[in-house]
Amino acid sequence: MNLSSEDRKNLADKFGKNATDTGMPEVQVAIFTHRIKHLTGHLKTNKKDFVTERSLLRLVGKRKKLLSYIKEKDVEKYRTLIQQLEIRK
């Protein structure tokens, strides 16, 4: 499932500087998190969908790389992003 342009704008507005700033790492992590949550729900009902499982693992890897980049640049921004997205417990 692709995000609608409205959803992307809302995420970019919330995590970025403005609604058209979808290239920031924080916005990318928010978009990836939204897609990961959707794919996780899909895989709960379709346990043998291995192609979706592979794409989910790729997304998790991309998000992990971006999160490590954000953590390297600004630890406080990383902590607030993790808390807002409720990624870690």
HUNOR-V868028 format. One record per residue. N is the residue number from 1. RES is the residue in one letter. SS is DSSP state (~ for helix, > for strand, _ for the rest). Layout:
# HUNOR-V868028
[[N:RES:SS] [N:RES:SS]]
This chain:
# HUNOR-V868028
[[1:M:_] [2:N:_] [3:L:_] [4:S:_] [5:S:~] [6:E:~] [7:D:~] [8:R:~] [9:K:~] [10:N:~] [11:L:~] [12:A:~] [13:D:~] [14:K:~] [15:F:~] [16:G:_] [17:K:_] [18:N:_] [19:A:_] [20:T:_] [21:D:_] [22:T:_] [23:G:_] [24:M:_] [25:P:~] [26:E:~] [27:V:~] [28:Q:~] [29:V:~] [30:A:~] [31:I:~] [32:F:~] [33:T:~] [34:H:~] [35:R:~] [36:I:~] [37:K:~] [38:H:~] [39:L:~] [40:T:~] [41:G:~] [42:H:~] [43:L:~] [44:K:~] [45:T:~] [46:N:_] [47:K:_] [48:K:_] [49:D:_] [50:F:~] [51:V:~] [52:T:~] [53:E:~] [54:R:~] [55:S:~] [56:L:~] [57:L:~] [58:R:~] [59:L:~] [60:V:~] [61:G:~] [62:K:~] [63:R:~] [64:K:~] [65:K:~] [66:L:~] [67:L:~] [68:S:~] [69:Y:~] [70:I:~] [71:K:~] [72:E:~] [73:K:~] [74:D:_] [75:V:~] [76:E:~] [77:K:~] [78:Y:~] [79:R:~] [80:T:~] [81:L:~] [82:I:~] [83:Q:~] [84:Q:~] [85:L:~] [86:E:_] [87:I:_] [88:R:_] [89:K:_]]
